Amino acid sequence: MRSPQQAIFLEDSDHHLWLEYDLLPGAEIRDVREAVRLALEVPRDSRVDSERRPRCVIAFGPVLWSRLATERVPQGLHLFEGIDGPEGHHAPPTPHNIWIWLHGDHHDENVAAALGVHRALRSVARLAAEEHGFRYRDSLDLTGFVDGTANAKGAERQVVALIPSRQRGGGGSHVLAQRWVHDLRRWEALSDAQQSKIMGRTKDGNEELKGRAMPKHAHVARTDIEVEGEAQPVYRRSVPFGGVREHGLYFVAFANSSKRFDALLESMFGVTDGVHDRLLDFSRATSGAYYFAPSQEDLDSALK
């Protein structure tokens, strides 16, 4: 039985920070291994009180993971190539080699750890993207609705998120990371009833709309999907990001198969039946990548 990276499942952090890196041209794989080993030691700094230390998850793009651990590449791991809906909605691909997620209750420690991680990696990689997120009120999205209501709970989270142990890459997880920018000015011009129809849930009470009250284009309807009669759940760890000028949701999801991400995005963008998720009219994706977060055992082996 392989052990997942535990920070995937540690919830209720108030502050989040994501770093995405591209390898420098000519970077030697042995140097990459050493740099990543040093980077992962930073969040465990014994000089920082254990209650203040940030939690850390690392994931790798398909190309780099194939170089680090050829025999441990899970089935279906591939680059996100972007998606175009029939009504003009677009999610761009922004693939990178290394994805690091730091989260905890102390923003200052997240930043301190990120600086240390960057010092360890900068000799072999270029920082391509950085984002800071936060828990908003009672785990709301900035739209005012609860995010991730239907997430699996307890042990079921690992069933949804982790590749079964008997498979290659077992104990690891496919990762989808996307940055969504909201148009809150247009969104807030809608009534609560209109917003609820778009979301598929009531704003007060967070109750799912039922029967004919659930529009086909509602966010819930487009994301609570089945493929050949089988549900396609993902484990979401998304939180809001931004400030006054730009703001939205940094979407993070873990799944035991990358096919679930493909099916989710195709449904949202209307590839499957021409009906797009109406939330796309108020929020646009500005980045998107697939990564692989290996089990702790596979990670340790790949970095030797």
Summary of the structure (lengths in Angstrom):
residues: 304
radius of gyration: 19.1
end to end distance: 20.4
largest distance: 58.2
contacts: 979
relative contact order: 0.23
helix: 31%
strand: 27%
